[in-house]
Amino acid sequence: MTNQKKYPGTPVYHNLSARKGRQATNSVTRQMRIPAEIERENQTRAFKAGLVLGIGIASLVFGLILWLWVVPTMDAAVATAQGMVS
């Protein structure tokens, strides 16, 4: 391990754990500084959740349309075609 930092002033997370002598984890909590940043992050999370929910509902509706309308119609068409061939 090098003693010289690439960017001076940055924290070092490669220290050994004091209790077990293992390398410490590099999980660092994010600090929120201003309320505008908190609000922006909340809006971003809400947008992502809404997008996932919207795509999920749209795919559910699409699946229901396929299952309840298209599949029976195609089954009837296939049965009619087989009846005409036989």
PDB file of N, CA, C and O in Angstrom, chain B, residues numbered from 101:
ATOM      1  N   MET B 101       0.844  -1.166   0.000  1.00  0.00           N
ATOM      2  CA  MET B 101       0.000   0.000   0.000  1.00  0.00           C
ATOM      3  C   MET B 101       0.893   1.233   0.000  1.00  0.00           C
ATOM      4  O   MET B 101       1.895   1.294   0.713  1.00  0.00           O
ATOM      5  N   THR B 102       0.521   2.191  -0.793  1.00  0.00           N
ATOM      6  CA  THR B 102       1.346   3.392  -0.886  1.00  0.00           C
ATOM      7  C   THR B 102       1.024   4.349   0.247  1.00  0.00           C
ATOM      8  O   THR B 102      -0.096   4.374   0.757  1.00  0.00           O
ATOM      9  N   ASN B 103       2.007   5.128   0.632  1.00  0.00           N
ATOM     10  CA  ASN B 103       1.803   6.123   1.671  1.00  0.00           C
ATOM     11  C   ASN B 103       1.377   7.462   1.086  1.00  0.00           C
ATOM     12  O   ASN B 103       0.826   8.302   1.797  1.00  0.00           O
ATOM     13  N   GLN B 104       1.622   7.664  -0.182  1.00  0.00           N
ATOM     14  CA  GLN B 104       1.302   8.932  -0.810  1.00  0.00           C
ATOM     15  C   GLN B 104      -0.090   8.843  -1.441  1.00  0.00           C
ATOM     16  O   GLN B 104      -0.398   7.890  -2.158  1.00  0.00           O
ATOM     17  N   LYS B 105      -0.922   9.847  -1.166  1.00  0.00           N
ATOM     18  CA  LYS B 105      -2.278   9.866  -1.699  1.00  0.00           C
ATOM     19  C   LYS B 105      -2.277  10.495  -3.084  1.00  0.00           C
ATOM     20  O   LYS B 105      -1.493  11.396  -3.383  1.00  0.00           O
ATOM     21  N   LYS B 106      -3.180   9.994  -3.917  1.00  0.00           N
ATOM     22  CA  LYS B 106      -3.309  10.557  -5.254  1.00  0.00           C
ATOM     23  C   LYS B 106      -3.905  11.965  -5.182  1.00  0.00           C
ATOM     24  O   LYS B 106      -3.465  12.879  -5.879  1.00  0.00           O
ATOM     25  N   TYR B 107      -4.906  12.114  -4.332  1.00  0.00           N
ATOM     26  CA  TYR B 107      -5.524  13.421  -4.119  1.00  0.00           C
ATOM     27  C   TYR B 107      -5.361  13.768  -2.641  1.00  0.00           C
ATOM     28  O   TYR B 107      -6.069  13.204  -1.806  1.00  0.00           O
ATOM     29  N   PRO B 108      -4.463  14.666  -2.296  1.00  0.00           N
ATOM     30  CA  PRO B 108      -4.242  15.011  -0.890  1.00  0.00           C
ATOM     31  C   PRO B 108      -5.507  15.592  -0.263  1.00  0.00           C
ATOM     32  O   PRO B 108      -6.232  16.358  -0.898  1.00  0.00           O
ATOM     33  N   GLY B 109      -5.754  15.229   0.958  1.00  0.00           N
ATOM     34  CA  GLY B 109      -6.914  15.723   1.681  1.00  0.00           C
ATOM     35  C   GLY B 109      -8.107  14.786   1.629  1.00  0.00           C
ATOM     36  O   GLY B 109      -9.090  15.007   2.337  1.00  0.00           O
ATOM     37  N   THR B 110      -8.045  13.741   0.805  1.00  0.00           N
ATOM     38  CA  THR B 110      -9.148  12.788   0.751  1.00  0.00           C
ATOM     39  C   THR B 110      -9.001  11.772   1.881  1.00  0.00           C
ATOM     40  O   THR B 110      -7.885  11.420   2.265  1.00  0.00           O
ATOM     41  N   PRO B 111     -10.130  11.302   2.412  1.00  0.00           N
ATOM     42  CA  PRO B 111     -10.040  10.322   3.496  1.00  0.00           C
ATOM     43  C   PRO B 111      -9.526   8.969   3.007  1.00  0.00           C
ATOM     44  O   PRO B 111      -9.711   8.599   1.848  1.00  0.00           O
ATOM     45  N   VAL B 112      -8.889   8.252   3.897  1.00  0.00           N
ATOM     46  CA  VAL B 112      -8.359   6.936   3.580  1.00  0.00           C
ATOM     47  C   VAL B 112      -9.265   5.900   4.236  1.00  0.00           C
ATOM     48  O   VAL B 112      -9.480   5.943   5.447  1.00  0.00           O
ATOM     49  N   TYR B 113      -9.799   4.964   3.443  1.00  0.00           N
ATOM     50  CA  TYR B 113     -10.685   3.938   3.970  1.00  0.00           C
ATOM     51  C   TYR B 113     -10.018   2.570   3.943  1.00  0.00           C
ATOM     52  O   TYR B 113     -10.702   1.556   4.083  1.00  0.00           O
ATOM     53  N   HIS B 114      -8.721   2.514   3.770  1.00  0.00           N
ATOM     54  CA  HIS B 114      -8.007   1.244   3.702  1.00  0.00           C
ATOM     55  C   HIS B 114      -7.330   0.901   5.030  1.00  0.00           C
ATOM     56  O   HIS B 114      -6.460   0.031   5.070  1.00  0.00           O
ATOM     57  N   ASN B 115      -7.712   1.564   6.098  1.00  0.00           N
ATOM     58  CA  ASN B 115      -7.132   1.269   7.405  1.00  0.00           C
ATOM     59  C   ASN B 115      -7.645  -0.076   7.901  1.00  0.00           C
ATOM     60  O   ASN B 115      -8.735  -0.514   7.532  1.00  0.00           O
ATOM     61  N   LEU B 116      -6.867  -0.705   8.720  1.00  0.00           N
ATOM     62  CA  LEU B 116      -7.288  -1.986   9.271  1.00  0.00           C
ATOM     63  C   LEU B 116      -8.257  -1.767  10.417  1.00  0.00           C
ATOM     64  O   LEU B 116      -8.173  -0.773  11.138  1.00  0.00           O
ATOM     65  N   SER B 117      -9.166  -2.695  10.574  1.00  0.00           N
ATOM     66  CA  SER B 117     -10.110  -2.636  11.664  1.00  0.00           C
ATOM     67  C   SER B 117      -9.361  -2.851  12.973  1.00  0.00           C
ATOM     68  O   SER B 117      -8.460  -3.687  13.044  1.00  0.00           O
ATOM     69  N   ALA B 118      -9.726  -2.112  13.992  1.00  0.00           N
ATOM     70  CA  ALA B 118      -8.997  -2.166  15.256  1.00  0.00           C
ATOM     71  C   ALA B 118      -9.264  -3.463  16.015  1.00  0.00           C
ATOM     72  O   ALA B 118      -8.381  -3.961  16.713  1.00  0.00           O
ATOM     73  N   ARG B 119     -10.473  -4.016  15.886  1.00  0.00           N
ATOM     74  CA  ARG B 119     -10.806  -5.198  16.674  1.00  0.00           C
ATOM     75  C   ARG B 119     -10.293  -6.487  16.056  1.00  0.00           C
ATOM     76  O   ARG B 119      -9.761  -7.335  16.772  1.00  0.00           O
ATOM     77  N   LYS B 120     -10.435  -6.660  14.753  1.00  0.00           N
ATOM     78  CA  LYS B 120     -10.144  -7.949  14.153  1.00  0.00           C
ATOM     79  C   LYS B 120      -8.922  -7.931  13.243  1.00  0.00           C
ATOM     80  O   LYS B 120      -8.510  -8.983  12.754  1.00  0.00           O
ATOM     81  N   GLY B 121      -8.346  -6.788  13.010  1.00  0.00           N
ATOM     82  CA  GLY B 121      -7.175  -6.705  12.161  1.00  0.00           C
ATOM     83  C   GLY B 121      -7.475  -6.908  10.692  1.00  0.00           C
ATOM     84  O   GLY B 121      -6.562  -7.178   9.911  1.00  0.00           O
ATOM     85  N   ARG B 122      -8.746  -6.784  10.291  1.00  0.00           N
ATOM     86  CA  ARG B 122      -9.129  -6.915   8.895  1.00  0.00           C
ATOM     87  C   ARG B 122      -9.244  -5.533   8.259  1.00  0.00           C
ATOM     88  O   ARG B 122      -9.279  -4.507   8.937  1.00  0.00           O
ATOM     89  N   GLN B 123      -9.301  -5.550   6.954  1.00  0.00           N
ATOM     90  CA  GLN B 123      -9.466  -4.288   6.256  1.00  0.00           C
ATOM     91  C   GLN B 123     -10.871  -3.753   6.487  1.00  0.00           C
ATOM     92  O   GLN B 123     -11.849  -4.493   6.384  1.00  0.00           O
ATOM     93  N   ALA B 124     -10.968  -2.482   6.796  1.00  0.00           N
ATOM     94  CA  ALA B 124     -12.256  -1.878   7.090  1.00  0.00           C
ATOM     95  C   ALA B 124     -13.069  -1.734   5.808  1.00  0.00           C
ATOM     96  O   ALA B 124     -12.511  -1.585   4.720  1.00  0.00           O
ATOM     97  N   THR B 125     -14.399  -1.781   5.947  1.00  0.00           N
ATOM     98  CA  THR B 125     -15.256  -1.604   4.779  1.00  0.00           C
ATOM     99  C   THR B 125     -15.232  -0.145   4.345  1.00  0.00           C
ATOM    100  O   THR B 125     -14.999   0.751   5.156  1.00  0.00           O
ATOM    101  N   ASN B 126     -15.473   0.080   3.067  1.00  0.00           N
ATOM    102  CA  ASN B 126     -15.395   1.441   2.561  1.00  0.00           C
ATOM    103  C   ASN B 126     -16.771   2.041   2.353  1.00  0.00           C
ATOM    104  O   ASN B 126     -16.986   2.782   1.395  1.00  0.00           O
ATOM    105  N   SER B 127     -17.710   1.729   3.245  1.00  0.00           N
ATOM    106  CA  SER B 127     -19.034   2.327   3.139  1.00  0.00           C
ATOM    107  C   SER B 127     -19.019   3.675   3.860  1.00  0.00           C
ATOM    108  O   SER B 127     -18.659   3.776   5.032  1.00  0.00           O
ATOM    109  N   VAL B 128     -19.411   4.676   3.138  1.00  0.00           N
ATOM    110  CA  VAL B 128     -19.392   6.035   3.665  1.00  0.00           C
ATOM    111  C   VAL B 128     -20.792   6.597   3.519  1.00  0.00           C
ATOM    112  O   VAL B 128     -21.381   6.522   2.441  1.00  0.00           O
ATOM    113  N   THR B 129     -21.330   7.157   4.585  1.00  0.00           N
ATOM    114  CA  THR B 129     -22.655   7.749   4.502  1.00  0.00           C
ATOM    115  C   THR B 129     -22.577   9.076   3.773  1.00  0.00           C
ATOM    116  O   THR B 129     -21.603   9.818   3.897  1.00  0.00           O
ATOM    117  N   ARG B 130     -23.621   9.361   3.011  1.00  0.00           N
ATOM    118  CA  ARG B 130     -23.650  10.611   2.249  1.00  0.00           C
ATOM    119  C   ARG B 130     -24.225  11.710   3.119  1.00  0.00           C
ATOM    120  O   ARG B 130     -25.239  11.509   3.787  1.00  0.00           O
ATOM    121  N   GLN B 131     -23.594  12.854   3.119  1.00  0.00           N
ATOM    122  CA  GLN B 131     -24.053  13.967   3.934  1.00  0.00           C
ATOM    123  C   GLN B 131     -24.862  14.919   3.075  1.00  0.00           C
ATOM    124  O   GLN B 131     -24.401  15.368   2.026  1.00  0.00           O
ATOM    125  N   MET B 132     -26.077  15.228   3.527  1.00  0.00           N
ATOM    126  CA  MET B 132     -26.910  16.205   2.848  1.00  0.00           C
ATOM    127  C   MET B 132     -26.601  17.574   3.440  1.00  0.00           C
ATOM    128  O   MET B 132     -26.580  17.748   4.658  1.00  0.00           O
ATOM    129  N   ARG B 133     -26.369  18.513   2.587  1.00  0.00           N
ATOM    130  CA  ARG B 133     -25.962  19.826   3.074  1.00  0.00           C
ATOM    131  C   ARG B 133     -27.092  20.846   3.029  1.00  0.00           C
ATOM    132  O   ARG B 133     -27.251  21.626   3.968  1.00  0.00           O
ATOM    133  N   ILE B 134     -27.873  20.856   1.968  1.00  0.00           N
ATOM    134  CA  ILE B 134     -28.897  21.886   1.825  1.00  0.00           C
ATOM    135  C   ILE B 134     -30.250  21.227   1.563  1.00  0.00           C
ATOM    136  O   ILE B 134     -30.308  20.136   0.995  1.00  0.00           O
ATOM    137  N   PRO B 135     -31.337  21.882   1.973  1.00  0.00           N
ATOM    138  CA  PRO B 135     -32.669  21.311   1.751  1.00  0.00           C
ATOM    139  C   PRO B 135     -33.019  21.127   0.271  1.00  0.00           C
ATOM    140  O   PRO B 135     -33.769  20.215  -0.076  1.00  0.00           O
ATOM    141  N   ALA B 136     -32.489  21.974  -0.591  1.00  0.00           N
ATOM    142  CA  ALA B 136     -32.772  21.838  -2.025  1.00  0.00           C
ATOM    143  C   ALA B 136     -32.221  20.520  -2.563  1.00  0.00           C
ATOM    144  O   ALA B 136     -32.840  19.891  -3.421  1.00  0.00           O
ATOM    145  N   GLU B 137     -31.073  20.107  -2.066  1.00  0.00           N
ATOM    146  CA  GLU B 137     -30.486  18.837  -2.494  1.00  0.00           C
ATOM    147  C   GLU B 137     -31.333  17.665  -2.010  1.00  0.00           C
ATOM    148  O   GLU B 137     -31.519  16.687  -2.734  1.00  0.00           O
ATOM    149  N   ILE B 138     -31.841  17.763  -0.799  1.00  0.00           N
ATOM    150  CA  ILE B 138     -32.721  16.718  -0.259  1.00  0.00           C
ATOM    151  C   ILE B 138     -33.991  16.626  -1.097  1.00  0.00           C
ATOM    152  O   ILE B 138     -34.433  15.530  -1.443  1.00  0.00           O
ATOM    153  N   GLU B 139     -34.579  17.783  -1.424  1.00  0.00           N
ATOM    154  CA  GLU B 139     -35.799  17.798  -2.230  1.00  0.00           C
ATOM    155  C   GLU B 139     -35.552  17.240  -3.625  1.00  0.00           C
ATOM    156  O   GLU B 139     -36.390  16.516  -4.164  1.00  0.00           O
ATOM    157  N   ARG B 140     -34.407  17.573  -4.209  1.00  0.00           N
ATOM    158  CA  ARG B 140     -34.072  17.068  -5.543  1.00  0.00           C
ATOM    159  C   ARG B 140     -33.928  15.551  -5.520  1.00  0.00           C
ATOM    160  O   ARG B 140     -34.390  14.867  -6.433  1.00  0.00           O
ATOM    161  N   GLU B 141     -33.293  15.032  -4.486  1.00  0.00           N
ATOM    162  CA  GLU B 141     -33.144  13.580  -4.391  1.00  0.00           C
ATOM    163  C   GLU B 141     -34.486  12.897  -4.161  1.00  0.00           C
ATOM    164  O   GLU B 141     -34.732  11.821  -4.706  1.00  0.00           O
ATOM    165  N   ASN B 142     -35.357  13.508  -3.362  1.00  0.00           N
ATOM    166  CA  ASN B 142     -36.692  12.944  -3.151  1.00  0.00           C
ATOM    167  C   ASN B 142     -37.493  12.927  -4.447  1.00  0.00           C
ATOM    168  O   ASN B 142     -38.204  11.962  -4.726  1.00  0.00           O
ATOM    169  N   GLN B 143     -37.380  13.997  -5.241  1.00  0.00           N
ATOM    170  CA  GLN B 143     -38.089  14.039  -6.515  1.00  0.00           C
ATOM    171  C   GLN B 143     -37.544  12.992  -7.483  1.00  0.00           C
ATOM    172  O   GLN B 143     -38.302  12.376  -8.233  1.00  0.00           O
ATOM    173  N   THR B 144     -36.234  12.796  -7.461  1.00  0.00           N
ATOM    174  CA  THR B 144     -35.631  11.787  -8.326  1.00  0.00           C
ATOM    175  C   THR B 144     -36.117  10.397  -7.941  1.00  0.00           C
ATOM    176  O   THR B 144     -36.456   9.594  -8.810  1.00  0.00           O
ATOM    177  N   ARG B 145     -36.151  10.111  -6.655  1.00  0.00           N
ATOM    178  CA  ARG B 145     -36.640   8.808  -6.198  1.00  0.00           C
ATOM    179  C   ARG B 145     -38.104   8.617  -6.544  1.00  0.00           C
ATOM    180  O   ARG B 145     -38.506   7.532  -6.965  1.00  0.00           O
ATOM    181  N   ALA B 146     -38.915   9.670  -6.371  1.00  0.00           N
ATOM    182  CA  ALA B 146     -40.341   9.579  -6.692  1.00  0.00           C
ATOM    183  C   ALA B 146     -40.541   9.361  -8.187  1.00  0.00           C
ATOM    184  O   ALA B 146     -41.420   8.596  -8.585  1.00  0.00           O
ATOM    185  N   PHE B 147     -39.740  10.021  -9.018  1.00  0.00           N
ATOM    186  CA  PHE B 147     -39.850   9.840 -10.462  1.00  0.00           C
ATOM    187  C   PHE B 147     -39.506   8.411 -10.859  1.00  0.00           C
ATOM    188  O   PHE B 147     -40.211   7.798 -11.660  1.00  0.00           O
ATOM    189  N   LYS B 148     -38.418   7.878 -10.296  1.00  0.00           N
ATOM    190  CA  LYS B 148     -38.022   6.508 -10.624  1.00  0.00           C
ATOM    191  C   LYS B 148     -39.083   5.511 -10.170  1.00  0.00           C
ATOM    192  O   LYS B 148     -39.396   4.563 -10.892  1.00  0.00           O
ATOM    193  N   ALA B 149     -39.636   5.719  -8.981  1.00  0.00           N
ATOM    194  CA  ALA B 149     -40.677   4.815  -8.479  1.00  0.00           C
ATOM    195  C   ALA B 149     -41.917   4.904  -9.360  1.00  0.00           C
ATOM    196  O   ALA B 149     -42.525   3.879  -9.667  1.00  0.00           O
ATOM    197  N   GLY B 150     -42.303   6.112  -9.772  1.00  0.00           N
ATOM    198  CA  GLY B 150     -43.454   6.277 -10.647  1.00  0.00           C
ATOM    199  C   GLY B 150     -43.232   5.656 -12.005  1.00  0.00           C
ATOM    200  O   GLY B 150     -44.151   5.080 -12.588  1.00  0.00           O
ATOM    201  N   LEU B 151     -42.013   5.769 -12.516  1.00  0.00           N
ATOM    202  CA  LEU B 151     -41.692   5.178 -13.814  1.00  0.00           C
ATOM    203  C   LEU B 151     -41.794   3.660 -13.756  1.00  0.00           C
ATOM    204  O   LEU B 151     -42.373   3.038 -14.646  1.00  0.00           O
ATOM    205  N   VAL B 152     -41.240   3.072 -12.721  1.00  0.00           N
ATOM    206  CA  VAL B 152     -41.302   1.613 -12.567  1.00  0.00           C
ATOM    207  C   VAL B 152     -42.752   1.163 -12.379  1.00  0.00           C
ATOM    208  O   VAL B 152     -43.173   0.159 -12.955  1.00  0.00           O
ATOM    209  N   LEU B 153     -43.509   1.902 -11.578  1.00  0.00           N
ATOM    210  CA  LEU B 153     -44.907   1.552 -11.353  1.00  0.00           C
ATOM    211  C   LEU B 153     -45.719   1.680 -12.641  1.00  0.00           C
ATOM    212  O   LEU B 153     -46.549   0.820 -12.939  1.00  0.00           O
ATOM    213  N   GLY B 154     -45.484   2.744 -13.405  1.00  0.00           N
ATOM    214  CA  GLY B 154     -46.199   2.935 -14.669  1.00  0.00           C
ATOM    215  C   GLY B 154     -45.893   1.856 -15.683  1.00  0.00           C
ATOM    216  O   GLY B 154     -46.796   1.350 -16.348  1.00  0.00           O
ATOM    217  N   ILE B 155     -44.625   1.500 -15.807  1.00  0.00           N
ATOM    218  CA  ILE B 155     -44.250   0.434 -16.737  1.00  0.00           C
ATOM    219  C   ILE B 155     -44.848  -0.895 -16.298  1.00  0.00           C
ATOM    220  O   ILE B 155     -45.287  -1.687 -17.132  1.00  0.00           O
ATOM    221  N   GLY B 156     -44.866  -1.141 -14.996  1.00  0.00           N
ATOM    222  CA  GLY B 156     -45.460  -2.380 -14.482  1.00  0.00           C
ATOM    223  C   GLY B 156     -46.949  -2.465 -14.754  1.00  0.00           C
ATOM    224  O   GLY B 156     -47.449  -3.513 -15.163  1.00  0.00           O
ATOM    225  N   ILE B 157     -47.662  -1.368 -14.530  1.00  0.00           N
ATOM    226  CA  ILE B 157     -49.106  -1.368 -14.776  1.00  0.00           C
ATOM    227  C   ILE B 157     -49.397  -1.499 -16.269  1.00  0.00           C
ATOM    228  O   ILE B 157     -50.318  -2.214 -16.664  1.00  0.00           O
ATOM    229  N   ALA B 158     -48.610  -0.805 -17.101  1.00  0.00           N
ATOM    230  CA  ALA B 158     -48.809  -0.900 -18.551  1.00  0.00           C
ATOM    231  C   ALA B 158     -48.560  -2.323 -19.054  1.00  0.00           C
ATOM    232  O   ALA B 158     -49.302  -2.823 -19.899  1.00  0.00           O
ATOM    233  N   SER B 159     -47.527  -2.967 -18.540  1.00  0.00           N
ATOM    234  CA  SER B 159     -47.265  -4.345 -18.968  1.00  0.00           C
ATOM    235  C   SER B 159     -48.352  -5.298 -18.463  1.00  0.00           C
ATOM    236  O   SER B 159     -48.690  -6.264 -19.147  1.00  0.00           O
ATOM    237  N   LEU B 160     -48.898  -5.038 -17.281  1.00  0.00           N
ATOM    238  CA  LEU B 160     -49.994  -5.857 -16.771  1.00  0.00           C
ATOM    239  C   LEU B 160     -51.233  -5.709 -17.650  1.00  0.00           C
ATOM    240  O   LEU B 160     -51.878  -6.704 -17.980  1.00  0.00           O
ATOM    241  N   VAL B 161     -51.570  -4.482 -18.033  1.00  0.00           N
ATOM    242  CA  VAL B 161     -52.723  -4.247 -18.906  1.00  0.00           C
ATOM    243  C   VAL B 161     -52.489  -4.904 -20.264  1.00  0.00           C
ATOM    244  O   VAL B 161     -53.399  -5.523 -20.815  1.00  0.00           O
ATOM    245  N   PHE B 162     -51.281  -4.776 -20.806  1.00  0.00           N
ATOM    246  CA  PHE B 162     -50.956  -5.406 -22.087  1.00  0.00           C
ATOM    247  C   PHE B 162     -51.096  -6.922 -22.001  1.00  0.00           C
ATOM    248  O   PHE B 162     -51.641  -7.552 -22.907  1.00  0.00           O
ATOM    249  N   GLY B 163     -50.608  -7.499 -20.922  1.00  0.00           N
ATOM    250  CA  GLY B 163     -50.735  -8.942 -20.734  1.00  0.00           C
ATOM    251  C   GLY B 163     -52.185  -9.379 -20.619  1.00  0.00           C
ATOM    252  O   GLY B 163     -52.571 -10.413 -21.165  1.00  0.00           O
ATOM    253  N   LEU B 164     -52.995  -8.589 -19.905  1.00  0.00           N
ATOM    254  CA  LEU B 164     -54.413  -8.931 -19.788  1.00  0.00           C
ATOM    255  C   LEU B 164     -55.121  -8.850 -21.143  1.00  0.00           C
ATOM    256  O   LEU B 164     -55.957  -9.695 -21.463  1.00  0.00           O
ATOM    257  N   ILE B 165     -54.782  -7.827 -21.936  1.00  0.00           N
ATOM    258  CA  ILE B 165     -55.384  -7.717 -23.267  1.00  0.00           C
ATOM    259  C   ILE B 165     -55.005  -8.931 -24.111  1.00  0.00           C
ATOM    260  O   ILE B 165     -55.852  -9.503 -24.798  1.00  0.00           O
ATOM    261  N   LEU B 166     -53.748  -9.316 -24.059  1.00  0.00           N
ATOM    262  CA  LEU B 166     -53.326 -10.494 -24.818  1.00  0.00           C
ATOM    263  C   LEU B 166     -54.060 -11.742 -24.348  1.00  0.00           C
ATOM    264  O   LEU B 166     -54.571 -12.515 -25.159  1.00  0.00           O
ATOM    265  N   TRP B 167     -54.110 -11.934 -23.034  1.00  0.00           N
ATOM    266  CA  TRP B 167     -54.663 -13.164 -22.486  1.00  0.00           C
ATOM    267  C   TRP B 167     -56.184 -13.256 -22.674  1.00  0.00           C
ATOM    268  O   TRP B 167     -56.718 -14.338 -22.919  1.00  0.00           O
ATOM    269  N   LEU B 168     -56.868 -12.127 -22.560  1.00  0.00           N
ATOM    270  CA  LEU B 168     -58.333 -12.166 -22.580  1.00  0.00           C
ATOM    271  C   LEU B 168     -58.934 -11.934 -23.969  1.00  0.00           C
ATOM    272  O   LEU B 168     -60.085 -12.307 -24.199  1.00  0.00           O
ATOM    273  N   TRP B 169     -58.185 -11.324 -24.907  1.00  0.00           N
ATOM    274  CA  TRP B 169     -58.773 -11.019 -26.201  1.00  0.00           C
ATOM    275  C   TRP B 169     -58.020 -11.665 -27.368  1.00  0.00           C
ATOM    276  O   TRP B 169     -58.631 -12.309 -28.221  1.00  0.00           O
ATOM    277  N   VAL B 170     -56.720 -11.497 -27.405  1.00  0.00           N
ATOM    278  CA  VAL B 170     -55.949 -11.961 -28.558  1.00  0.00           C
ATOM    279  C   VAL B 170     -55.842 -13.482 -28.571  1.00  0.00           C
ATOM    280  O   VAL B 170     -56.057 -14.105 -29.612  1.00  0.00           O
ATOM    281  N   VAL B 171     -55.517 -14.083 -27.446  1.00  0.00           N
ATOM    282  CA  VAL B 171     -55.324 -15.537 -27.403  1.00  0.00           C
ATOM    283  C   VAL B 171     -56.620 -16.289 -27.750  1.00  0.00           C
ATOM    284  O   VAL B 171     -56.568 -17.215 -28.559  1.00  0.00           O
ATOM    285  N   PRO B 172     -57.778 -15.931 -27.174  1.00  0.00           N
ATOM    286  CA  PRO B 172     -59.005 -16.641 -27.582  1.00  0.00           C
ATOM    287  C   PRO B 172     -59.357 -16.425 -29.054  1.00  0.00           C
ATOM    288  O   PRO B 172     -59.841 -17.340 -29.722  1.00  0.00           O
ATOM    289  N   THR B 173     -59.115 -15.223 -29.552  1.00  0.00           N
ATOM    290  CA  THR B 173     -59.397 -14.955 -30.963  1.00  0.00           C
ATOM    291  C   THR B 173     -58.513 -15.808 -31.864  1.00  0.00           C
ATOM    292  O   THR B 173     -58.988 -16.366 -32.854  1.00  0.00           O
ATOM    293  N   MET B 174     -57.248 -15.908 -31.531  1.00  0.00           N
ATOM    294  CA  MET B 174     -56.333 -16.724 -32.329  1.00  0.00           C
ATOM    295  C   MET B 174     -56.675 -18.203 -32.213  1.00  0.00           C
ATOM    296  O   MET B 174     -56.575 -18.939 -33.195  1.00  0.00           O
ATOM    297  N   ASP B 175     -57.077 -18.647 -31.029  1.00  0.00           N
ATOM    298  CA  ASP B 175     -57.481 -20.043 -30.876  1.00  0.00           C
ATOM    299  C   ASP B 175     -58.681 -20.363 -31.760  1.00  0.00           C
ATOM    300  O   ASP B 175     -58.736 -21.424 -32.381  1.00  0.00           O
ATOM    301  N   ALA B 176     -59.640 -19.444 -31.816  1.00  0.00           N
ATOM    302  CA  ALA B 176     -60.816 -19.646 -32.664  1.00  0.00           C
ATOM    303  C   ALA B 176     -60.406 -19.646 -34.137  1.00  0.00           C
ATOM    304  O   ALA B 176     -60.920 -20.439 -34.925  1.00  0.00           O
ATOM    305  N   ALA B 177     -59.479 -18.754 -34.509  1.00  0.00           N
ATOM    306  CA  ALA B 177     -59.028 -18.703 -35.904  1.00  0.00           C
ATOM    307  C   ALA B 177     -58.289 -19.981 -36.282  1.00  0.00           C
ATOM    308  O   ALA B 177     -58.463 -20.492 -37.388  1.00  0.00           O
ATOM    309  N   VAL B 178     -57.477 -20.494 -35.387  1.00  0.00           N
ATOM    310  CA  VAL B 178     -56.748 -21.731 -35.660  1.00  0.00           C
ATOM    311  C   VAL B 178     -57.720 -22.901 -35.772  1.00  0.00           C
ATOM    312  O   VAL B 178     -57.567 -23.757 -36.643  1.00  0.00           O
ATOM    313  N   ALA B 179     -58.714 -22.938 -34.895  1.00  0.00           N
ATOM    314  CA  ALA B 179     -59.702 -24.015 -34.960  1.00  0.00           C
ATOM    315  C   ALA B 179     -60.504 -23.947 -36.265  1.00  0.00           C
ATOM    316  O   ALA B 179     -60.809 -24.980 -36.860  1.00  0.00           O
ATOM    317  N   THR B 180     -60.841 -22.740 -36.705  1.00  0.00           N
ATOM    318  CA  THR B 180     -61.553 -22.572 -37.967  1.00  0.00           C
ATOM    319  C   THR B 180     -60.687 -23.026 -39.144  1.00  0.00           C
ATOM    320  O   THR B 180     -61.164 -23.712 -40.048  1.00  0.00           O
ATOM    321  N   ALA B 181     -59.427 -22.642 -39.123  1.00  0.00           N
ATOM    322  CA  ALA B 181     -58.508 -23.029 -40.199  1.00  0.00           C
ATOM    323  C   ALA B 181     -58.318 -24.541 -40.230  1.00  0.00           C
ATOM    324  O   ALA B 181     -58.266 -25.129 -41.311  1.00  0.00           O
ATOM    325  N   GLN B 182     -58.215 -25.176 -39.080  1.00  0.00           N
ATOM    326  CA  GLN B 182     -58.066 -26.629 -39.037  1.00  0.00           C
ATOM    327  C   GLN B 182     -59.341 -27.317 -39.517  1.00  0.00           C
ATOM    328  O   GLN B 182     -59.285 -28.377 -40.141  1.00  0.00           O
ATOM    329  N   GLY B 183     -60.477 -26.715 -39.226  1.00  0.00           N
ATOM    330  CA  GLY B 183     -61.745 -27.279 -39.701  1.00  0.00           C
ATOM    331  C   GLY B 183     -61.845 -27.186 -41.206  1.00  0.00           C
ATOM    332  O   GLY B 183     -62.396 -28.083 -41.844  1.00  0.00           O
ATOM    333  N   MET B 184     -61.328 -26.128 -41.781  1.00  0.00           N
ATOM    334  CA  MET B 184     -61.398 -25.972 -43.234  1.00  0.00           C
ATOM    335  C   MET B 184     -60.442 -26.948 -43.947  1.00  0.00           C
ATOM    336  O   MET B 184     -60.734 -27.416 -45.048  1.00  0.00           O
ATOM    337  N   VAL B 185     -59.308 -27.246 -43.311  1.00  0.00           N
ATOM    338  CA  VAL B 185     -58.317 -28.125 -43.916  1.00  0.00           C
ATOM    339  C   VAL B 185     -58.798 -29.571 -43.848  1.00  0.00           C
ATOM    340  O   VAL B 185     -58.611 -30.323 -44.805  1.00  0.00           O
ATOM    341  N   SER B 186     -59.398 -29.964 -42.763  1.00  0.00           N
ATOM    342  CA  SER B 186     -59.817 -31.366 -42.583  1.00  0.00           C
ATOM    343  C   SER B 186     -60.962 -31.771 -43.450  1.00  0.00           C
ATOM    344  O   SER B 186     -61.405 -32.918 -43.392  1.00  0.00           O
TER     345      SER B 186
END
